[in-house]
């Protein structure tokens, strides 16, 4: 047995350790007494003096702390990764939503445009001719010059009479206002309409035909032996002769390309064309007036 050590010979560290050991033994005795009486159940192992001392002195197992810190860091990294993935999915979803919205808006606009689109209509004359204009009886006939109803087919005469009541439109700035044909000395005004009353005033433009310079057939007619005999020498025109048509804004030069004599009912010479065309019509021959002469000219230039 070792020699007893006096308390004054012990260091402060030894005294602290003895105090801790004494308290631990006292705690064990108390817990043992409680266990015997059934008042407490031991659920944790006893902590030895060195462990308690380490705890009191602030000394902790670094390996356990490091393991806990590493676990916490890994969990944080996993959580951050999950959050980043969710954010990426949200951004991708937003982009897809915007893209689908733009496509839907474009499709909707296309459908509206298709619904609003109107078919391109082919221009047609306002009046369908039954016979060529400027027809009349010769001034030398017993009853004198008057509209020649005899050249109109019997079953079509009611139609011609109804068409004669259609109002004459007011001439616009783009419509023909004057015609000059140097080769035969013609310089005359142009009016809208080619009925009996209109041709008393000059050269008449058939209603519904093209304006000067436009694609289509500009049809003009005048008398050859009454009301100034404006188109008396129409049969003297030859290919290459010039015809100038004026509007309130500019002039158009046409070049004669063809001259034909047709029956009064051959209205196909007035049909629309794809190129700017001019057709001049008058009764033929002079003082007989049982046929028509038709001059065709093509647009050469405009000023």
C-alpha positions as CSV (number, residue, x, y, z in Angstrom):
1,X,0.0,0.0,0.0
2,X,1.4,3.5,-0.9
3,X,2.1,6.2,1.5
4,X,-0.8,8.5,2.1
5,X,-0.4,11.9,0.5
6,X,-1.4,15.0,2.4
7,X,-3.9,17.3,0.7
8,X,-1.5,20.2,0.8
9,X,0.9,18.1,-1.3
10,X,-1.6,17.7,-4.1
11,X,-1.7,20.0,-7.1
12,X,-4.8,21.8,-8.2
13,X,-5.3,19.4,-11.1
14,X,-5.1,16.4,-8.7
15,X,-7.6,18.0,-6.4
16,X,-9.9,18.7,-9.2
17,X,-9.7,15.1,-10.4
18,X,-10.3,13.8,-6.9
19,X,-13.3,16.0,-6.6
20,X,-14.7,14.8,-9.9
21,X,-14.1,11.2,-8.9
22,X,-15.8,11.7,-5.6
23,X,-18.8,13.2,-7.2
24,X,-19.0,10.4,-9.7
25,X,-18.9,7.8,-7.0
26,X,-21.6,9.7,-5.1
27,X,-23.7,9.8,-8.2
28,X,-23.2,6.1,-8.8
29,X,-24.3,5.3,-5.2
30,X,-27.4,7.4,-5.6
31,X,-28.3,5.9,-8.9
32,X,-27.8,2.4,-7.5
33,X,-30.0,3.2,-4.6
34,X,-32.7,4.5,-7.0
35,X,-32.4,1.4,-9.2
36,X,-32.9,-0.9,-6.2
37,X,-36.0,1.0,-5.2
38,X,-37.3,1.1,-8.8
39,X,-37.3,4.9,-8.9
40,X,-34.9,5.2,-12.0
41,X,-33.6,3.2,-15.0
42,X,-30.2,3.7,-16.3
43,X,-30.3,4.7,-20.0
44,X,-26.8,6.1,-20.6
45,X,-23.4,4.8,-19.8
46,X,-21.4,6.4,-17.0
47,X,-19.1,9.1,-18.0
48,X,-15.7,8.5,-16.6
49,X,-13.7,11.2,-15.0
50,X,-11.4,11.7,-17.9
51,X,-14.3,12.3,-20.2
52,X,-16.0,14.6,-17.8
53,X,-12.7,16.4,-17.3
54,X,-12.3,16.8,-21.0
55,X,-15.7,18.2,-21.3
56,X,-15.1,20.6,-18.4
57,X,-11.7,21.7,-19.9
58,X,-13.4,22.2,-23.4
59,X,-11.6,19.2,-25.0
60,X,-14.0,17.5,-27.4
61,X,-13.4,14.5,-29.8
62,X,-12.5,16.3,-33.1
63,X,-13.2,13.2,-35.1
64,X,-16.9,13.2,-34.0
65,X,-17.2,16.9,-34.6
66,X,-15.6,16.6,-38.1
67,X,-17.9,13.7,-38.9
68,X,-21.0,15.7,-37.9
69,X,-19.7,18.7,-39.8
70,X,-19.1,16.6,-43.0
71,X,-22.6,15.1,-42.7
72,X,-24.1,18.5,-42.4
73,X,-22.1,19.8,-45.4
74,X,-23.1,16.9,-47.5
75,X,-26.8,17.4,-46.7
76,X,-26.4,21.1,-47.5
77,X,-24.8,20.3,-50.8
78,X,-27.5,17.8,-51.7
79,X,-30.2,20.4,-50.7
80,X,-28.5,23.1,-52.8
81,X,-28.3,20.7,-55.8
82,X,-32.0,19.9,-55.5
83,X,-32.9,23.6,-55.3
84,X,-30.7,24.4,-58.3
85,X,-32.3,21.6,-60.3
86,X,-35.8,22.9,-59.3
87,X,-34.8,26.4,-60.4
88,X,-33.5,25.1,-63.7
89,X,-36.7,23.2,-64.3
90,X,-38.7,26.4,-63.5
91,X,-36.7,28.5,-66.0
92,X,-37.0,25.8,-68.7
93,X,-40.7,25.6,-68.0
94,X,-41.1,29.4,-68.3
95,X,-39.1,29.4,-71.6
96,X,-41.3,26.7,-73.0
97,X,-44.4,28.5,-71.8
98,X,-43.3,31.7,-73.5
99,X,-42.4,29.8,-76.7
100,X,-45.8,28.1,-76.8
101,X,-47.5,31.4,-76.1
102,X,-45.7,33.1,-79.0
103,X,-46.5,30.2,-81.4
104,X,-50.2,30.3,-80.2
105,X,-50.3,34.0,-80.8
106,X,-48.8,33.6,-84.3
107,X,-51.2,30.8,-85.2
108,X,-54.1,33.0,-84.0
109,X,-52.9,35.9,-86.0
110,X,-52.6,33.7,-89.1
111,X,-56.1,32.4,-88.6
112,X,-57.5,35.9,-88.2
113,X,-55.6,37.0,-91.3
114,X,-57.0,34.1,-93.3
115,X,-60.5,34.9,-92.0
116,X,-60.1,38.5,-93.1
117,X,-58.5,37.8,-96.4
118,X,-60.9,38.5,-99.3
119,X,-60.6,36.7,-102.6
120,X,-59.2,38.7,-105.5
121,X,-62.0,39.6,-107.8
122,X,-61.5,39.9,-111.5
123,X,-62.7,43.3,-112.7
124,X,-65.7,43.0,-115.0
125,X,-67.5,45.7,-117.0
126,X,-70.3,47.4,-115.2
127,X,-72.5,47.0,-118.3
128,X,-72.6,43.9,-120.5
129,X,-72.9,45.0,-124.1
130,X,-75.4,43.4,-126.5
131,X,-74.2,45.3,-129.5
132,X,-71.2,47.5,-130.2
133,X,-71.7,51.2,-129.3
134,X,-72.3,54.2,-131.7
135,X,-75.0,52.3,-133.8
136,X,-77.5,54.5,-135.6
137,X,-79.4,54.8,-138.8
138,X,-77.8,56.8,-141.6
139,X,-78.6,60.5,-141.7
140,X,-79.7,60.0,-145.3
141,X,-82.5,57.6,-144.3
142,X,-86.2,58.7,-144.5
143,X,-86.4,59.1,-140.7
144,X,-82.9,60.6,-140.4
145,X,-80.3,59.5,-137.8
146,X,-81.6,57.8,-134.7
147,X,-80.6,54.8,-132.6
148,X,-80.8,51.7,-134.7
149,X,-82.8,49.2,-132.7
150,X,-83.1,46.9,-135.7
151,X,-79.5,45.7,-135.2
152,X,-80.4,44.5,-131.6
153,X,-81.7,40.9,-131.4
154,X,-85.4,40.9,-130.6
155,X,-85.1,39.0,-127.3
156,X,-82.4,41.3,-126.0
157,X,-84.1,44.6,-126.6
158,X,-85.6,44.8,-123.1
159,X,-82.1,44.4,-121.6
160,X,-80.8,47.2,-123.8
161,X,-83.6,49.4,-122.7
162,X,-83.0,48.7,-119.0
163,X,-79.2,49.3,-119.3
164,X,-79.9,52.7,-120.9
165,X,-81.3,53.9,-117.5
166,X,-78.1,53.3,-115.6
167,X,-76.7,56.5,-114.2
168,X,-73.5,57.9,-115.8
169,X,-70.7,58.2,-113.3
170,X,-68.8,61.4,-112.8
171,X,-65.4,61.4,-114.4
172,X,-62.4,61.2,-112.0
173,X,-58.9,62.5,-112.4
174,X,-57.6,59.1,-113.7
175,X,-60.3,58.8,-116.4
176,X,-59.8,59.8,-120.0
177,X,-60.7,63.4,-120.8
178,X,-59.4,64.1,-124.3
179,X,-58.2,62.2,-127.4
180,X,-55.8,63.2,-130.2
181,X,-55.1,61.2,-133.4
182,X,-52.7,63.3,-135.5
183,X,-52.9,61.0,-138.5
184,X,-56.6,61.8,-139.1
185,X,-56.8,65.2,-137.4
186,X,-58.8,64.2,-134.4
187,X,-58.8,66.3,-131.2
188,X,-61.9,65.8,-129.2
189,X,-63.2,65.6,-125.6
190,X,-64.0,62.3,-123.9
191,X,-67.1,61.8,-121.8
192,X,-68.3,59.0,-119.6
193,X,-70.8,56.7,-121.3
194,X,-71.4,55.9,-124.9
195,X,-75.2,56.3,-125.2
196,X,-77.0,58.4,-127.7
197,X,-76.9,61.6,-125.6
198,X,-73.3,61.1,-124.5
199,X,-72.0,60.7,-128.1
200,X,-73.5,64.1,-129.0
201,X,-70.9,65.7,-126.8
202,X,-67.8,64.0,-128.1
203,X,-66.0,60.6,-127.8
204,X,-67.6,58.3,-125.2
205,X,-65.9,55.8,-122.9
206,X,-67.8,52.6,-122.3
207,X,-68.6,52.4,-118.7
208,X,-66.6,49.8,-116.8
209,X,-63.7,49.7,-119.2
210,X,-60.1,50.4,-118.1
211,X,-58.7,53.8,-117.4
212,X,-55.8,55.1,-119.5
213,X,-52.5,53.3,-118.7
214,X,-54.2,50.6,-116.7
215,X,-54.1,46.9,-117.5
216,X,-57.3,46.2,-119.4
217,X,-59.2,47.5,-122.5
218,X,-60.1,51.2,-122.7
219,X,-63.0,51.3,-125.1
220,X,-63.9,54.6,-126.8
221,X,-66.5,55.2,-129.6
222,X,-67.8,58.1,-131.6
223,X,-69.9,58.7,-134.7
224,X,-68.6,58.8,-138.2
225,X,-71.3,60.8,-140.0
226,X,-73.2,62.8,-137.4
227,X,-72.5,65.0,-134.4
228,X,-69.2,66.3,-135.7
229,X,-68.2,63.1,-137.6
230,X,-65.3,62.7,-135.1
231,X,-64.4,59.2,-136.2
232,X,-65.2,59.6,-140.0
233,X,-61.6,58.7,-141.1
234,X,-61.0,55.9,-138.6
235,X,-60.5,53.5,-141.5
236,X,-57.4,55.4,-142.6
237,X,-55.4,54.5,-139.5
238,X,-52.6,52.1,-140.1
239,X,-50.3,50.1,-137.7
240,X,-47.8,52.4,-136.1
241,X,-50.0,55.5,-136.0
242,X,-50.2,57.3,-132.6
243,X,-53.2,57.9,-130.4
244,X,-52.7,60.1,-127.4
245,X,-55.2,59.9,-124.5
246,X,-55.2,62.6,-121.8
247,X,-56.4,62.6,-118.2
248,X,-56.4,65.6,-115.8
249,X,-53.0,64.4,-114.6
250,X,-51.0,63.0,-117.5
251,X,-51.0,61.7,-121.1
252,X,-50.7,58.2,-122.5
253,X,-49.4,57.3,-126.0
254,X,-50.8,54.3,-127.7
255,X,-49.6,52.8,-131.0
256,X,-52.2,51.3,-133.5
257,X,-51.6,47.6,-134.1
258,X,-54.8,46.4,-135.9
259,X,-57.9,47.5,-137.8
260,X,-60.9,45.2,-138.4
261,X,-64.5,45.5,-139.6
262,X,-67.0,43.5,-137.6
263,X,-70.7,42.9,-137.2
264,X,-72.6,45.1,-134.6
265,X,-73.1,42.0,-132.4
266,X,-69.4,41.1,-132.3
267,X,-68.9,42.5,-128.8
268,X,-65.8,40.4,-128.1
269,X,-63.6,43.3,-129.4
270,X,-64.6,45.0,-126.1
271,X,-63.4,42.2,-123.8
272,X,-60.9,43.0,-121.1
273,X,-57.2,42.4,-121.7
274,X,-54.2,41.7,-119.5
275,X,-52.1,44.5,-121.1
276,X,-53.0,48.2,-121.4
277,X,-55.1,48.3,-124.6
278,X,-57.1,51.0,-126.4
279,X,-60.1,50.1,-128.7
280,X,-61.7,52.7,-131.0
281,X,-65.1,51.9,-132.4
282,X,-67.4,53.6,-134.9
283,X,-70.1,52.8,-137.4
284,X,-69.0,51.7,-140.9
285,X,-69.1,52.3,-143.8
286,X,-69.7,56.0,-144.1
287,X,-73.5,56.9,-144.5
288,X,-74.4,53.1,-144.5
289,X,-73.6,52.3,-140.8
290,X,-74.6,48.6,-140.9
291,X,-71.2,47.4,-139.5
292,X,-68.5,48.6,-137.1
293,X,-64.8,49.4,-137.5
294,X,-62.6,48.6,-134.5
295,X,-59.1,49.9,-134.1
296,X,-56.8,48.2,-131.6
297,X,-53.8,50.1,-130.1
298,X,-51.2,49.1,-127.4
299,X,-49.8,51.4,-124.7
300,X,-46.3,52.7,-125.7
301,X,-45.5,55.2,-122.9
302,X,-47.0,57.8,-120.5
303,X,-45.9,61.2,-119.4
